[in-house]
Amino acid sequence: MDAGKQPTMQQIADAVGCSRMAVSLALRNSPKISAATIARIRKVADEMGYRPNPMVSALMTQLRHGRTVKRPTTIAYVTAYPTEDGWHQPGLFTEFHTGAKMRAEALGYKLEEYWLRRPGLSEKRFCDVLFARNILGLVIAPLPSGGGTLTLDWPRFSSAAIGYSVTSPNIHRASNDQYSTIRLAVAELTRLGYRRIGLAMTRDGDERVKNNWSAGMLVEQSMIPAERRVPLLLADGPFEAAFAGWFSNYRPDVILTQEWRCGRVLKELGMRAPEDVGIANLGVTAGEAQWAGMNQNAELVGAAALDLVDAQLRRNECGIPAQQKTVVIPGHWVAGPTVRAVTHPARRRGR
């Protein structure tokens, strides 16, 4: 078979040793044949490079039920938190959704929220519901901690994830470029006069972005004298206790973090920001006046994920891609009250 050419159902049938009708039923998950036969036929079809066309599949489904055929006009925004509104919190997650929604509307789609963890709803049934509603595009919102794997019926859909929390399967995704974002933050803090810059966060927070935070910080530290390097804090246990001990031991001039709890612990230690120590947040959101730090351009990230889904729908591509694509969006510096211009902070502290 020519490389890149789709096998026909008859070719799949010949390879399996069954009828063309059996192949058709198996690729539709029909209850008329056994699960074992479906698995066997699908395995051969995948090995031969078969990829169903979601538009044609939707067309055939609608024709069988006598319904009017329509171009998909709705894309699902799929969330998987333990509660339906668990992701509804001020910050990056809300901005991801806002960006995806605005981009969907600009392209003529409607973006609807669908909760994957609804009690009594299996992932198979979830996919059946979406497909029956002619929803063929999925934007997968960031998963909660401890997530990672989704077992949806991927061949039915065009999909893209926001961020790196979906680790399996490896679908298209859009994300902030955390590596360049933290390096830009270090450059801005250095320009302000800070010399001992520390990174403090949970290990999970770093691992959820494929360790891009720590990678960028370690590169920056490799280019400065050893006496200015502050060991990274990637806390595994209770963050407040780990942070208090780390700060007391190393006394950085300014702290890069995503943890709002840093401010509370520093206050308990009798430290003021920015007078005694600076704080730069790596997740400053639009319109926020409380922090200095980096805005991750989360709305642009959400829009980029939507664009990835739209492009697949237009090209009639679905399933897990043979070559995964990641779109990264850089962040930008936001001035704020938790840092200030300083002069030789090491000398000021007697070091």
BELURKA-V317811 format. One line per field, one symbol per residue. ss: DSSP state (@ for helix, = for strand, . for the rest). phi: phi as a letter, one per 40 degrees, with the letter a starting at -180 (. if undefined). burial: + if it has 24 or more other C-alpha atoms within 12 Angstrom, else -. A space follows every 50 residues. Layout:
ss->???
phi->???
burial->???
//
This chain:
ss->........@@@@@@@@...@@@@@@@@.......@@@@@@@@@@@@@... ...@@@@@@@@@@@.........======............@@@@@@@@@ @@@@@@...======.......@@@@@@@@@@....====........=. ...@@@.=====.....=....====.@@@@@@@@@@@@@@.....==== ==@@@@@....@@@@@@@@@@....@@@....===...@@@@@@@@@@@@ ...====...@@@@@@@@.........====..........====..@@@ @@@@@@@@@@@@@@...........====..===..........@@@@.. .
phi->.ccgccccccccdcccgbcccccdcccbfcccbccccdccccccccccgc bcccccccdcdcccbgcccbcdbbbcbcbbcdbcbcccadhccccdcdcc cccdcccgbbbbcbcccddgbccccdcccccccgbbbbbccdccdgcibb bccddcbcaabcgbcccacccdabaccccccccccccccccchcbbbbbb acccccccbfgcccccccccccbbddcccbdcbbccbdcdcccccccccb fccabcabcccdcccccccgbbbbdcacbbccbcbdgcbcbcibccfccc cccccccccdcccccfbagcccbcbbbbbccacbcaccbacbbfdccdcg b
burial->------+-+-+++--+-----++++++++-------++-+++-++--+++ +++++++++-----------+++++++++++-----+---++++++++++ ++++----+++++++++-----+--+++-++-++++++++++++---+-+ -++++++++++++++++-++++++++++++++++++++++--++++++++ +++++++++-++++++++-++------++++++++---++-+++-++--+ ++++++++++-++-++------++-+++++++++++----++++++++++ ++++++++++-++--++++++----+++++++++++-+++++--+----- -
//
